[in-house]
Amino acid sequence: VDIVDTDGLVTILDDDLPLGTIAVRGTVTDTAGRRVAGALVGACVGFTCASTYSDADGEYSFADVQAQFAAMPGWTVGAVVVVPPNDGTFRLSGYTVLARTPGLQVRDLALEIGGRFAISLLTPTGAPAPAACSDGHVVIAPQSGTDDPRLSLFDHDFDGDRHHVGDYTVRVSPPAACPFQRSLATGTITAGAIGTVVVTLTEPSTVSGIVRDPNGDPRADAEVQVVEDPASREPWAGTGTPYGIGTFDPVTTGSDGRYTTTGLPVGTFTLQVRRPAANEVAFTVSTPGSTVTADVDLTAAATVSGTLLGTDGLPLAGVS
């Protein structure tokens, strides 16, 4: 056999393989050197994959993955993706590059041993948060320099609450039924361990104000709605559906032109007047549990007029 070694990846040109065949084999271990049995292994090019499981010795093989490359002719390389069994360990998913090279490709992969977070929620007074706050949205974001971009896609997609070793920021947005608002804390993941992160929720804030018509008089029955700005919302939304953030229920001004919206977190927002005319004003909530004032002065509606002419240049009557 001839051995070609490119960037540490070994391809064996085997005369026993049919011409043009791309075969793959390897061993799955973890970084402690233990062989991993029952891991899901996929030889993928684009979104076309062949799959198998590692055997009792942690070994796997694909007789021929040429079909995957044929289905995705624009791709020059593929990947061997390994998802460890859900056996209570802290092993993370990983991948290694698969080349479009005929022959037997040896792709051994040592899966990183990660860790998990146990999140404890407290109220602003330090008491355990009520059950209504427990089913919220959690974003666990690596701090700068602690994440391995080669593994983050598979980690987040396949490994659930297992994460790479390093320092993280944990952001919790409680559901709408929770009487408190979102907060964050920092924590460290160590290999093979569950770290506790204590997140103290914050008091909700309120925005209120008055809507005036173009003459400066209070405008009754105006519909207003608070929307959080995307840049303020993004760190809390992650890739899932956020709870308790984003768009708040619209409210209607009273006879005095006043409105009130409660349950706001710290952040930047836009107050939108949707009726009788489109107007908006920006405001910021800087302190949990505070009340912010945001008044809106409506502008006079513009008028557009003109004449509709036919192809003969004459005015057209009765056209909607």
N, C-alpha and C positions, 0 to 999 in steps of 0.2 A: 504494500500500500504506500501511497504518498500522503504526507501530512502537510496541510497548509494552515498556518497559524496567523491570523490577522486580528490584532487588538485582543489577543488572548482567547479567541474563539477558534476551535479546532474543527476542520473539515477533513474527513478521511476519504480519499478517492479509492473506492473499493471496486475491483474488477467484477465482483460477484453481483453487483447491483445492475439492474437493467439500465440501459443508456438513458440519461436525462433524469433519473430518479433522484429525488431529494429525500433522504431518510434522516430521521432525528432520533437520538437516544440520549439519556442522561440520568443523573441521580439528583434527587431532591433531599437536601439536608437543611438544618437550621444553623445559625451561627455558632451554636454550641457543639456542632459536629454530629448531632443525632439525625439519623435517617428518618424521613417523614413518609409514612405510608398513608395511602388514601387521599393524597392531594389531587385536586383536579388540575390537569395539565392541558393547556390548549395551544396548538400550533396554529397561529393566526396570521393572515395577511389581510389587512384592512378589516372588514367585518366578516370575513370568511374563515372559519376555524374548523379544525379537526380536534377532537378531545379524547382524553383517556385519563386513567388514574394511576398514580404511582403504586407499585406493588408492595409487598411486605418488607422488601429490602430498600424501599424508597426509589426504585428504578422505574423508568417509563421508556416507551419507544413508539415511534411512528414509522411504519414501513415506507410510506411515500406521501409527501405533502405537496407534490407538484400541482395537484388539483387546486389548492388554495391560491398558489401564484397564478395559475392559469385564469382563475376567476377574477383576479385583480391585476390585469396586465400593467397598470400604471405604477404599481408598487415594486420597488427594487429590493426591499427587505421586509421581513415579517418579524414575528416575536413568538417566543415560547412564554406563555403566561401561566403562572402557578398560583393556585388558590389553596391555601392549607385547609385541612379538615377542621370543622368546627368542633374541636374536642376539648375546649376549655383552656387551650394553650394560648400564648400571646404571639404566636408566629404571624407575620405579615405576608401578604401577597407580594409577588415580585415578577420580574420578567427579564429575559435576555434576548439579544438580537438573533434573528434567523436570516441567513443569507440566501440569495437566489443562486446557489452554487450546487451543481449536481454532485452527489456523493453522500456520505454518511456524516452528519454534523453532530458533534458531541456538545451537548449543552447542559452542563451541571449547574445547579443553582442553590446557593445557600440563602435561606429565607431569614430575614432579620427577626429577632425576638423583640417585640414591642411591649407596650403596656396599655393600661386603661385608666380612666378617670371614674371615680365615684363622686357625684356632685351632690352637695348638701345645700339646700335652699333655706335661707333665714329671712325673717321680716326685718324692716328697718330697726326694730327694737331688739333684735337678736334672738327672737323666738323662732321655733321651727315654722316654716311657711305652711299655710293650710293646704289641704289636698287639692283645692281648686287651682293652685299654682304649679302643680307637679307635672302636668302634661303640656309643657311649653316647647319652644323651639330653641335648640342649643347649637351654637356654632363654636367648634374647637379649632382655633386658627394657630398654626405654628408661628412663633416669633422669629425674627429675622435670623437666617442662617442655620435653623435647626431642622428644616425639612429636606428630604431627598426628593427632588423633582422627578427622578426616574421611577419612583415607587408611589408617589402621592396619588396618581390617578387610580391605580389598582387598590391602594389602601382605602381610599374614600369610597370607592364603588363596591368593594367586595368584603371588607373586613369589619364593617359595622363600627363598634366602639374601640377597636384596636388602633393604636397610633404609634408612630415612630418615637424613639427615645429623643427627648429634647424638651424645651420650654414652650409653653402654650398660653394663649389667652382664651379663656372660656367665657363666652357671651350667652346669657340666658334671657330669652324673651318669653315671659309667662303668657298663658292664654288669656283671652278677653275676660273670662270669669274671675280671674285673679284680681284682688283689690290693690295689688302693687304693680310696680313697673320694672322694666328690664335693668340688668346690671351685669357687671363682669368681674372676673378675678383671674389671677394667673396661677399656673401650676406647672409641675415638672413630671414628665413621664420617665420612669426608669424601667430597665429591661425586666420583664417577667413579673411586674408588680402592679398593684392597683393603688393609685394615688388619690387622695381626697382633696377636693377643691370646694371651698366654702364660698358661696355667692350670696351676698346680702342684697335682697331686692330693694328698690327705692320707692319712695312715696310718689304717687302720680301728681302731675301738675295740671293747671287749669289755664285756659285762655278765654278772655271775655273782652267785649268791646261794644261799640255802637256802629251801626251802618247809617250813613247820612245820604240823602239824595243830593242832586247837583245844586239845590238851593240851600243846603246845609241843614235841612230838617231831618229828624229821625225817620228812617224808612222801616215801616212795619212789613211783616210777611216776606222779608227777603230771605232767600235760602242761602246759607253759607256752609262751607265744608272745609275741614282742616286736612291737608295732605302733607305728609312728611317728605322732605326733599330726598331724591335718590341717593345723593352722596352721604346723607345722614343715615339713611336706612340700610345701605349696602352692607356695612360690617356686621349687622345683626341678622340679615336675611340669609346669607350663605347661599347654598344651592337648592335649598328646600323651600317650602311654603312658610312664610313668617307668621307668627301669631302676635296679635296685639300691636302691630306696627303698620305703618303705611298710610292707609286712608281711614278716616274716622267718619262716623255716621253724620250725615248732614243735619243741621238744626235750622230753625226758623226764628227770625227776630220777632220780639214782642212789639206791642204798640208803641213802646218807647225806643224802638230800633235796636234794642240790646239783644245779645246772644251770649251763650256760654257753652264751651266744650271742655269736658273733663277727661281724665285718664291719659294725659300726655306724658311721654318719657322726655328725658333730656335730649335735645336735638334741634334741628332747624326745620321750619315748616313754612307752608304757604297757606294763607287763608283765602279761599276762593269764594267769591259771590257769584252764584250761578243764576239767580233770578232776583231782580228783573233784568239785570244786565251783567255781562261778564266783567268783573273787576277782581283784583287780587292784591294782597299785601303780604310781605314776608315778615316773619318774626322768629325769635330764638328762645328756647327754654334752656337756661343755663344751670338752674338749681332745682333738684328734686323737691316736690311739694310746694312749688311756688305758684303764684298767679301772675300771668302775663297779660298786658293790655294790647289789643290790636284793633284799632278803629279803621273803618273803610269809608272813604268819601267817594261816592259814585260819580262817574263822569257822565255828562249828557250824551244821550244816544246820537249817533251820527245819522244823517239823512242822505240818501243817494237818489238822484232823479235823472231822467234822460228821456230820449225819444227813440222808440224802436222803429226802424225803417225796413221796408221790404227791399227786394233786389232792384225794384224800379225806382228806389229813392223816396217813395211816398210813405208817410206814417202808417203803421199798422194798428188798428183798433181791436180791442177784445182779446188780446193775447195775454195769457197768464205767464 
